[in-house]
Amino acid sequence: MNVRNAVVDELYVSARRHQIRVQRRNIGNRYPLILINGIGAAIEMWQPFIAELDDRELVCLDLPGCGRSPTPPLPLRMPQIAALIIDVMDSLGLQRADILGVSFGGAVALELARRFPERIRRLVLVSTSPGTPGAAPHPAIVAMMLSPIRYYNRRAAELIVPLIAGGETARDRRKLRAGLQDRLMLPPSLRGYAYQMLAVSTFTAWPWLHRIAHRTLVLHGRDDPVCPALNARLMSATMPNARLHMIAGAGHLVLLDEPSRATPAVVEFLESGSPAVAVR
């Protein structure tokens, strides 16, 4: 079902003394799915994925310093961000939810599963790295990720985003321009972006990854420049109930620039109980 025109409730909730912008869709319809975005991104960037999704309840949020959520006075580490998500769930009356995290959001999802396992039903980790040690991107990609200029300047974004995203965004100028419209609409604050970079740079799940027992879908583009696909293979092999779904030719933004290829795997996983590996 296309939910582009679904009724959307937008509100601000207080979480750990932070005001967090939240959007809810299809309230009360099956298990809620909480979407946690990539570094610097706002709710608006989810639209291509949401437009392909079914009619389950969705909760999207702007993390502190991103979109319309104010920047915190001090940096938040991954445990603090995870606790903030739980506060949002409490404010919305959600006892348990499925969690989908993209890139930075995937690291937050892992921290949630570690610290609050009883609040999470299933995990979907998209374009996610479990931290160091792991397969590192090219140093030039790292250098481009350090700056949020791609959220502020269209010309810079047209040069940088294809290189860090790969996949359809690199191959199709129409996909690139469509994605840039949402990216440039609500850029993160400079401090908010820097705080997220600090949080992810000090994160690693390897010491406890093998203890994450939730049924997990690891969804990854085979040609991801930011998070090389080897990370997804190692992560899914380490987690006891993980299922790997690798999409050939896709890049870091697989869920957003190729939603028609990626979304069915997410829906099938959330509805089924099979932990079997699926690679294509």
VMD Tcl script that draws the C-alpha trace (Angstrom):
set ca {
  {0.00 0.00 0.00}
  {1.28 3.46 -0.89}
  {1.11 5.63 2.23}
  {2.29 8.91 0.70}
  {-1.13 10.44 1.43}
  {-1.66 8.85 4.84}
  {-2.69 11.06 7.73}
  {0.43 12.25 9.53}
  {0.51 13.42 13.13}
  {3.46 15.72 13.82}
  {4.38 16.64 17.38}
  {7.27 17.45 19.66}
  {8.02 15.22 22.63}
  {10.36 15.79 25.55}
  {13.09 13.14 25.79}
  {16.04 13.46 28.18}
  {15.30 17.20 28.37}
  {15.50 17.47 24.56}
  {12.61 18.49 22.33}
  {12.31 15.89 19.58}
  {10.25 16.34 16.44}
  {8.22 13.22 15.71}
  {5.87 12.13 12.92}
  {3.42 9.22 13.28}
  {1.44 7.48 10.53}
  {-1.27 4.80 10.69}
  {-1.42 4.88 14.48}
  {-2.35 1.57 16.08}
  {-2.04 -0.50 12.90}
  {0.13 -3.56 13.73}
  {3.56 -3.35 15.34}
  {4.96 0.17 15.05}
  {8.15 0.60 13.03}
  {10.51 3.31 14.27}
  {12.78 4.82 11.61}
  {16.18 6.18 12.71}
  {17.93 8.22 10.07}
  {21.48 8.51 8.83}
  {23.93 11.19 9.92}
  {22.63 14.73 9.58}
  {19.34 13.69 7.96}
  {15.80 14.89 8.68}
  {12.45 13.10 8.58}
  {11.78 14.35 5.05}
  {14.47 12.08 3.59}
  {12.40 8.98 4.41}
  {9.74 9.78 1.81}
  {10.89 7.43 -1.01}
  {10.88 4.47 1.40}
  {7.61 5.46 3.08}
  {5.91 5.76 -0.31}
  {6.67 2.06 -1.00}
  {5.83 0.75 2.46}
  {2.66 -0.97 3.62}
  {0.13 0.48 6.06}
  {1.84 -0.39 9.35}
  {2.29 2.28 12.00}
  {5.41 4.40 11.41}
  {7.29 6.64 13.81}
  {9.93 8.97 12.31}
  {12.00 11.43 14.31}
  {14.64 14.10 13.93}
  {17.56 13.30 16.20}
  {18.95 16.27 18.22}
  {20.61 18.82 15.97}
  {18.91 17.48 12.83}
  {15.79 18.62 11.00}
  {13.63 20.61 13.39}
  {14.96 19.11 16.63}
  {17.12 21.64 18.54}
  {20.83 21.05 18.95}
  {21.84 19.83 22.43}
  {24.31 21.96 24.41}
  {26.70 19.00 24.75}
  {27.46 15.95 22.58}
  {25.37 12.80 23.01}
  {27.06 9.40 22.86}
  {25.30 6.30 21.52}
  {23.99 5.12 24.92}
  {22.42 8.55 25.50}
  {20.84 8.58 22.04}
  {19.42 5.10 22.62}
  {17.95 6.21 25.95}
  {16.44 9.21 24.17}
  {14.65 6.90 21.71}
  {13.19 4.95 24.63}
  {11.92 8.20 26.14}
  {10.23 8.98 22.82}
  {8.59 5.53 22.88}
  {7.41 6.13 26.43}
  {5.95 9.51 25.49}
  {4.03 7.87 22.64}
  {2.84 4.96 24.80}
  {4.79 2.36 22.80}
  {5.89 -0.60 24.89}
  {7.55 -2.49 22.03}
  {8.46 -1.68 18.45}
  {10.40 -2.78 15.42}
  {13.46 -0.61 14.74}
  {14.90 0.28 11.33}
  {18.14 2.23 11.31}
  {20.11 3.48 8.33}
  {23.88 3.99 8.63}
  {24.27 6.12 11.79}
  {20.73 5.07 12.69}
  {21.77 1.43 12.45}
  {24.41 2.00 15.12}
  {21.72 3.58 17.31}
  {19.50 0.55 16.66}
  {22.24 -1.82 17.79}
  {22.75 0.20 20.97}
  {19.00 0.06 21.60}
  {18.96 -3.71 21.21}
  {21.88 -4.04 23.60}
  {20.58 -1.77 26.35}
  {16.81 -2.18 26.04}
  {16.29 -5.64 24.52}
  {12.78 -6.08 25.90}
  {11.56 -2.94 24.09}
  {12.61 -4.16 20.64}
  {10.79 -6.81 18.59}
  {12.90 -6.95 15.42}
  {15.81 -5.02 13.93}
  {16.45 -3.86 10.38}
  {20.02 -2.61 9.87}
  {20.50 -0.80 6.56}
  {23.92 0.29 5.28}
  {25.22 -0.21 8.80}
  {28.67 -0.82 10.25}
  {29.14 -2.34 13.71}
  {32.16 -0.07 14.20}
  {35.88 -0.69 14.40}
  {37.58 -2.96 13.62}
  {35.96 -3.46 10.25}
  {36.25 -2.79 6.53}
  {37.00 0.92 6.25}
  {35.95 3.18 3.36}
  {38.52 4.91 1.17}
  {40.18 7.84 3.01}
  {38.73 10.25 0.44}
  {35.21 9.09 1.36}
  {35.99 9.60 5.04}
  {37.22 13.12 4.32}
  {34.03 13.99 2.45}
  {31.86 12.63 5.26}
  {33.56 14.86 7.84}
  {31.85 17.97 6.46}
  {28.07 18.61 6.27}
  {28.48 20.92 3.27}
  {26.39 18.52 1.15}
  {23.40 19.55 3.29}
  {23.99 23.28 2.70}
  {25.24 23.81 -0.83}
  {23.59 22.29 -3.90}
  {26.66 22.50 -6.10}
  {28.82 20.79 -3.47}
  {26.12 18.16 -2.96}
  {25.98 17.39 -6.68}
  {29.71 16.65 -6.57}
  {29.96 14.86 -3.22}
  {26.75 12.85 -2.83}
  {27.25 10.58 -5.90}
  {30.75 9.72 -4.66}
  {29.71 8.82 -1.11}
  {26.36 7.25 -2.03}
  {27.18 5.14 -5.08}
  {24.32 3.07 -6.48}
  {21.45 4.70 -8.36}
  {22.28 8.13 -6.93}
  {25.63 7.96 -8.74}
  {24.17 6.54 -11.96}
  {20.95 8.52 -12.37}
  {20.97 12.32 -12.24}
  {17.19 12.37 -11.71}
  {17.54 10.26 -8.57}
  {20.34 12.52 -7.39}
  {18.29 15.70 -7.87}
  {15.23 14.20 -6.19}
  {17.30 13.20 -3.18}
  {19.00 16.59 -3.00}
  {15.66 18.36 -2.72}
  {14.91 16.58 0.57}
  {18.55 16.76 1.75}
  {18.81 20.54 1.34}
  {15.39 21.32 2.80}
  {16.34 21.01 6.49}
  {20.12 20.81 6.97}
  {21.54 19.80 10.34}
  {23.18 22.38 12.56}
  {26.96 22.42 12.36}
  {27.24 21.35 16.00}
  {24.55 18.72 15.59}
  {26.44 17.13 12.69}
  {29.75 17.30 14.57}
  {28.16 15.69 17.63}
  {26.88 12.79 15.53}
  {30.29 12.33 13.93}
  {31.81 12.16 17.40}
  {29.24 9.62 18.56}
  {29.76 7.26 15.62}
  {33.55 7.62 15.67}
  {33.71 6.20 19.20}
  {31.12 3.44 18.64}
  {31.82 -0.26 18.29}
  {29.43 -3.16 18.73}
  {31.96 -5.95 18.24}
  {32.49 -6.84 21.93}
  {28.77 -7.59 22.38}
  {27.37 -8.05 18.86}
  {27.17 -11.84 19.29}
  {24.77 -11.33 22.19}
  {22.13 -9.45 20.16}
  {19.51 -12.19 19.91}
  {16.76 -10.25 18.12}
  {15.68 -11.40 14.69}
  {17.58 -9.02 12.46}
  {17.58 -8.14 8.77}
  {20.93 -6.82 7.54}
  {20.11 -4.98 4.31}
  {23.05 -3.68 2.32}
  {24.06 -2.46 -1.11}
  {26.93 -4.45 -2.56}
  {28.58 -1.26 -3.91}
  {28.32 0.89 -0.77}
  {31.29 3.34 -0.69}
  {30.73 4.53 2.90}
  {30.23 1.14 4.53}
  {31.88 -1.62 2.47}
  {29.70 -4.71 2.10}
  {32.15 -6.89 4.00}
  {30.90 -5.21 7.19}
  {27.38 -6.49 6.53}
  {28.64 -10.01 5.89}
  {30.69 -10.05 9.08}
  {27.89 -8.53 11.13}
  {25.23 -10.97 9.92}
  {27.61 -13.90 10.48}
  {28.23 -12.77 14.06}
  {24.66 -12.09 15.14}
  {22.88 -15.36 16.03}
  {19.51 -14.55 14.42}
  {20.55 -12.27 11.56}
  {19.46 -12.57 7.94}
  {21.56 -10.96 5.21}
  {19.96 -9.39 2.14}
  {22.58 -7.97 -0.23}
  {21.41 -6.00 -3.29}
  {23.73 -6.06 -6.29}
  {24.62 -2.68 -7.76}
  {23.12 -0.75 -4.85}
  {24.94 1.84 -2.79}
  {24.74 3.48 0.62}
  {21.30 5.01 -0.03}
  {19.73 1.75 -1.20}
  {16.57 2.25 0.85}
  {16.03 5.72 -0.59}
  {17.24 5.59 -4.18}
  {16.07 2.02 -4.92}
  {13.07 1.62 -2.60}
  {11.20 -0.65 -5.02}
  {14.04 -3.20 -4.74}
  {14.71 -2.84 -1.03}
  {11.31 -2.32 0.60}
  {9.81 -5.75 -0.21}
  {12.65 -7.41 1.72}
  {11.88 -5.24 4.74}
  {8.14 -5.96 4.63}
  {8.68 -9.71 4.17}
  {11.10 -9.82 7.08}
  {8.83 -7.93 9.45}
  {5.95 -10.27 8.61}
  {7.83 -13.59 8.63}
  {9.77 -15.50 11.23}
  {12.41 -17.04 8.98}
  {16.04 -16.26 9.93}
  {17.39 -17.77 6.71}
  {20.13 -15.97 4.79}
  {19.04 -14.37 1.52}
  {21.77 -12.98 -0.72}
  {21.31 -11.84 -4.28}
}
mol new
graphics top color blue
foreach p $ca { graphics top sphere $p radius 0.5 }
foreach p [lrange $ca 0 end-1] q [lrange $ca 1 end] { graphics top cylinder $p $q radius 0.2 }
display resetview
